[in-house]
Amino acid sequence: MAPQDKNTPPPLPEPLRVAVADAHTHLDMQEGTVDEALAKAASVGVTTVVQVGCDLAGSRWAAETAAAHDSVHATVALHPNEAPRIVLGDPDGWSRQGAREPGGDSALDEALAEIDRLAALPQVRGVGETGLDYFRTGPEGMAAQEASFRAHIEIAKRHDKALVIHDREAHDDVLRILREEGAPDRVVFHCYSGDAEMAKVCAAAGYFMSFAGNVTFKNAQHLRDALTVAPPELVLVETDAPFLTPAPYRGRANAPYLIPVTLRAMAEVTAMTEDAMATAVAANTARAFGY
């Protein structure tokens, strides 16, 4: 088949010699069964995955899936783009739930109470992905996003769980709110998108920076620069699958088994050996998520 065929899954990469975790994936949005995805990942040395919730249904699913599989840990949250939909409605039905009526602040409070309940479960290792997204949500949705983010920070601290942050075009405000609220002990910037200067700020605060397949993209020099200044003990690797498939497979569906492609690129950028990078991210992910 032609390599440009978007429907062809990328081939299995050479297995890693040191087992690692995919620090952020969405198995519920990927083709095939959970068992198939986990087996394929394990065959190349990706033996653990963190399944991330983005809404109530997805968070419940993450908790159930983690309870059923030893190699899966869950995080639960309302995604930054989900909070405004709950409050203001979603007439276009852009999210997976279809069109929704406005529920107001009380609906957001109810949803957050359910996230709080799920966050107490032992297989739930993190609260996220939460944060701010100024790319997809307009000014009218910012108040709901910020209220939701602040609530998630409080939930993470109360349950002593990692806080997993989605930060899209909102770096300054995300860092400011973390300072204002007081960050939990463990903070993970998922799909790290800042530059080297922000990486220094995150490093000083002890925040983990999780790098995804976009670190391999031609136009992502700022991510490679950030990776070179991020301390090795604060770096994670993730897929964000089915999104952000690493080069040379960009545009095709991502999955946890492609972690070795991104990890090898990260090792090259930092002039670390593949095994040293794998050893570091494996230990860091376990420390970040407390497993």
N, C-alpha and C positions, 0 to 999 in steps of 0.2 A: 504493500500500500504506500501511496505517496506520503512523505513525512508531514505534509501540510494538512492531511486529513484530520480535522478537529475532533472527529469521533473515535479516533484510534487512541486507546490508552498508551501513554508513553511506556517504553520498555522498562523492565526491572533494572535498577542500577546495580552495580557491583556491591555486594553486601559490606556493611561496615564491620570492622573487627571488634570495635567497642560498642556495645548496645547503647542506644539513646532513646529519648522520649520526643514525641511530637507535642510541643507545649501548647498547641492551640489548633483544634480541628473541629469540623462540623460533619460528623459521620451521618447525621440525619439528612444532609443535603447531597450526599454522594450516592452514586450508583451501586447496586449490589448490597449484600447483607453486611452487617457488622462483623460477623465471623470471618467472612471473606476478606474484608478490609484489614482486620487485625492479623490474619494469617499471612497475607501478602506483605504487610509491614514487617512482621516478625521475621520473615524470610530474608530480609535485607538488614536486620539488626535494629529495627525500630520496634522495641518491645513494650513500650508504654505510650498511651495517648491521653491527652487532656481534652475531653469532650465539652464544648462550650455552649451554654445556653444563651439565647438571644431574646426570648419571650417566654411567657408562662408555659406554653405547650412544650417548647424546646427545652426549657429548664427541667420540667418534670421528666421528659424523655432522657435527658442527660443523667439525671439522678438514678432513674431506673436502669439505664444501660450500664452505668458504673457499678451498680449493685450486683448486676448479673455477670460482669466480667472483671476478673482481678487486674487485668492490664489497662483498664479504663478508669480514669478519675474524672469527676464532673466539676464544672463551675456553673453557677446559676445567676441569671440577671435579666433585666430588661435592657436591651441594646439602646444606645443613645437615640437612635431613630425610632425606636418602639415607644418610648415615653410620650412624645408628642402625638403619636397616633392614638394612644389610649385616651389622652386628655382632649385632643381636638378632633378626633375621628380620622378616618382614612377613606375619603370618598372614592379615590382611584383604585383602592384595593391593591396597592403596590406590594404590601407585605403578604406573607404566606396565608394570612387569615382571610384575605378578601376584604371587600368594602366594610368599613366599620363606622358606627355612629359615635359622635363625641360623648365621652364619659365624664369629662371634668376631672377636677383634682381628686374627688372621692374615689373615682375608678383607679387612678394612679395609686392612691393610698392602699386600696384593696389588693392591687397587683403586687405592690411592694411587701405587703404583709405575707403574701404567698411565697415570695422570694426569701423573705426572712425565715419562714418555716422550713423551706427546702435547704437553706444555708446551714441549718443545724444538723443535717444528716451527716454521718461519718464519711460516706463516700464522696461527699461534696467538699472539694479541697479549695475552692475559690469562689469569690463573688465577682462575676463579670461575664460577658464583657460590658462594661459600663464606661461612662466618660462623656465626651462631647464630640459632636460631628457637625461642623459648620459647612460641610460640602453638600450634604443632602437635606439638612433641615434649615429652613429659612428663619428669619428673625422671630416670627410668631411662635416658633416652637422652642426657642432657647430657654425660656423660663421653665418649661416642663423638663427639658434635658438637664438643666442645672439642679433642679429640685431632686430629680431621680438620682443623679450622680452623687449628690451630698448624702442622700438616704443610703445608697449602696456602700459608701465609705463607712458610714455608721454601722451597717449590718456586718461588714467585713471585720471591723474592729471588735464588735461585741462577740462574734463567733470565733475570733482569732483565725480567720481564713485569709488567703491571699486575695488581693484586689487586682483584677485583670482589667486593664484600661484600653479602651478604644479611643484614640486621639486622632481625629482627622481635621487638619487645618485649624486646630484649636490649641496649639502647644501652650501658649502663655496662660490661657484661662485654666487649662487642666492643671498646670503646675501651681497656679495661684490657689485654686480651690483645694488642692491637696495640702498646701501650706495652711490655709485658713481652717480647714477641718481637722488637720492633724492626720497624717497618713498612717495606715495600718503598718504593722511590722514588715509585711512583705507586699511589695507592689510590683506588678509586671506590666510594662508597656508592650502590649501585644502589637505585632506588625509594626515595630518601631519605625517611625516616619520622620523623626527630627534630624537635625544636622549634628555636626561634631560638637558645636557649642552646647546644644541641649544635652548631648550625651555626657558632657562634663558635669552639668547640673544634676542629671539623673544619677551619675556615679557618686557625686558628693552626698546625695541623699540616700544612697544604697538601693536605688530602684533597679530591678532587673529589666534588661532590654532584650526583647525577643525578636529575632530577625526572621523574615519570611522570604519566599522565593523572589520577591522584587529586589532583593539585594543583588541579584544576578542581572537585572535589567540594565541595558546600555545607559539609560538616562538617569540612573540612580547612584551617581558618584557620591552624592551627599550621604547616602546610607553606608557606602563602603568607608567613607571618611569617618563616620560616626562609629562604625565597627572597630576601626583601628584605635580609637581613643577609649572605647568601652572596656573596662577591666574584664579580663577573662573570667573572673569569678561572678560576674553579673550578666553574662550573655546566655541566652536561650536560643533554640532553633524551633521553628514551627512551620506548618504548611498553610494554615488558614484555609485548608481544603474545603470545598472544591475550587477556591479562588487562588489567585497569585501563583500559578504554576511557574516554576523556575525555568529560565532559559536552559536549553534550546526548545523547550516544550510549551512556551507561553501560548495561551489561547486554547490549550487543551485542558481537560479536567484534572485538577490536582487531587492527590490522595496521600495519606501518611507514608506510603512506601517510597515517595520521592524525596523524603527528608535527606538521604545521602547526597543528592545532587546539590542541595543548598548548603549542607554542612561542608562539603568539599570546597565549594566556592568561598565560604567563610574562612576556612583554614588557609586558603590561598591568599585572601586579602590580608589576613593577620600574620602571615608567615609562620603559622603554627603547623605542626604535623596534623594529619587527619586524626590520628589516634589521640593526640593531646587535646584537640578541639572537642572530639567526641567525649572524652573523659570529663572535660570541664563542663560541657552542657548537660551531661547526664547527672552529674552531682548537683549542678545549679538548679535543674528542674525539680529534682527531689527535694532540695532545700526550699525552693520557692513555694512548692505546693504541699510540703509537709508530709510526704509519703516515704 
